[in-house]
Amino acid sequence: MVEVFYEDTEVLDVGPEFFVSWLSELCDMEDRVLGDLTVVFCSDNYLLDMNVKHLNHDYYTDIITFDYCEDRVVSGDLFVSVDRVRENAGLLGEMFHVELNRVVAHGVLHLIGYGDKTKEQAGVMREKEGVALSLIVSRET
């Protein structure tokens, strides 16, 4: 089950049904099952406050992921800064919804077990994000 919430930001035109379909397919590709996932879209300030309180990090970020996975079931909470995604999309010359989906995929990939701390890990993460985004494109065409 996927639930979508909003904290201190505008409501986006995304629904849990889209995420269930897309992220279930992503999990299947990784030999995982999508469990309970909560996606909270929020402001920069909301996420900064969480980053300081829960992770002792005093900086802005686009996503914070809380992992509740058990065995091969992917479950967790994703907190996504809409402000940061919008700014990063502009800096990257990307459409907002594409960057938003990339960030959500990034969080799910962390739950699956992919890291991004080293250059090699970050490269693998980017490849996996590309695969995740291609699942959306293949569904739309």
C-alpha atoms as one frame of an Amber mdcrd trajectory, in Angstrom:
protein
   0.000   0.000   0.000   1.230   3.488  -0.858  -0.036   6.587   0.888   0.695
  10.157  -0.186   0.626  13.111   2.198   1.508  16.798   2.066   3.151  18.919
   4.752   3.711  22.643   4.303   3.549  22.495   0.486   1.078  22.585  -2.374
  -0.838  19.470  -3.369   0.627  17.886  -6.493  -1.169  16.066  -9.260   0.118
  12.640  -8.210  -1.793   9.802  -6.678  -0.930   6.652  -4.807  -2.279   4.478
  -7.648   0.497   5.686  -9.964   3.170   4.955  -7.366   1.757   1.507  -6.559
   1.854   0.454 -10.206   5.248   1.967 -11.024   7.090   1.151  -7.807   5.712
  -2.397  -7.697   7.270  -2.944 -11.108  10.559  -1.450  -9.911  10.554  -3.694
  -6.840   9.726  -6.755  -8.969  12.762  -6.028 -11.150  14.910  -6.079  -8.008
  13.354  -9.330  -6.716  11.492  -7.428  -4.020   7.845  -6.851  -3.118   6.410
  -3.400  -2.500   5.047  -3.239   1.027   3.808  -0.194   2.926   5.277   3.017
   1.583   4.423   6.519   2.708   5.448   9.436   0.500   5.284  12.820   2.186
   5.760  15.825  -0.058   6.891  18.816   1.969   8.714  22.159   1.943  12.447
  22.766   2.280  11.966  24.082   5.810   9.901  21.077   6.892  12.533  18.664
   5.582  15.417  20.698   7.021  13.779  20.489  10.429  13.463  16.706  10.066
  17.055  16.433   8.852  18.303  18.284  11.944  16.040  16.472  14.438  16.362
  12.915  13.151  19.720  12.767  11.377  21.647  15.638  12.994  22.324  17.092
   9.515  21.954  20.860   9.228  21.499  21.205   5.470  18.814  21.083   2.814
  18.226  17.868   0.912  15.693  16.605  -1.611  14.756  13.408   0.219  15.036
  11.652   3.538  14.262   7.945   3.641  13.255   5.943   6.711  13.694   2.222
   6.170  11.186  -0.265   7.597  12.010  -3.130   5.220  11.748  -6.719   6.357
  13.237  -9.528   4.336  12.382  -8.780   0.699   9.435  -6.480   1.429  10.184
  -2.823   0.647   8.569  -0.550   3.227   9.422   2.889   4.505   8.700   6.584
   4.658   9.947   8.963   1.977   9.986  12.683   2.781  10.483  14.711  -0.403
  11.143  18.451  -0.525   9.070  19.868  -3.372  11.076  23.114  -3.138  14.398
  21.306  -3.545  13.075  19.129  -6.390  11.773  22.198  -8.211  15.101  24.033
  -7.808  17.157  20.994  -8.856  14.946  20.427 -11.910  15.676  23.995 -13.000
  19.407  23.619 -12.410  19.454  20.339 -14.349  17.209  21.587 -17.152  14.762
  18.789 -16.331  10.987  18.823 -16.174   9.683  19.038 -12.612   7.669  15.800
 -12.736  10.659  13.854 -14.099  12.912  15.092 -11.294  10.178  14.383  -8.750
   9.859  10.793  -9.969  13.653  10.401 -10.004  13.829  11.471  -6.360  11.037
   9.076  -5.348  12.805   6.251  -7.218  16.038   7.238  -5.459  14.364   6.780
  -2.087  12.915   3.389  -3.033  16.302   2.281  -4.360  17.811   3.175  -0.971
  15.150   0.984   0.641  16.082  -1.832  -1.725  19.679  -1.502  -0.569  21.506
   0.749  -3.020  23.854   3.364  -1.602  25.281   6.541  -3.045  28.149   7.495
  -0.727  30.986   6.520  -3.063  31.497   7.481  -6.689  30.900   3.869  -7.736
  27.714   3.570  -5.666  26.442   6.897  -7.023  27.037   5.657 -10.577  25.041
   2.498  -9.954  22.299   4.548  -8.281  22.050   6.848 -11.331  21.791   3.841
 -13.646  19.028   2.330 -11.507  17.186   5.672 -11.415  17.329   5.725 -15.216
  15.864   2.234 -15.382  13.108   3.269 -12.954  12.232   6.309 -15.056  12.217
   4.216 -18.230   9.464   2.074 -16.697   7.229   5.155 -16.696   8.081   6.076
 -20.270   7.478   2.536 -21.544   4.073   2.532 -19.849   3.095   5.874 -21.426
   4.095   4.981 -24.999
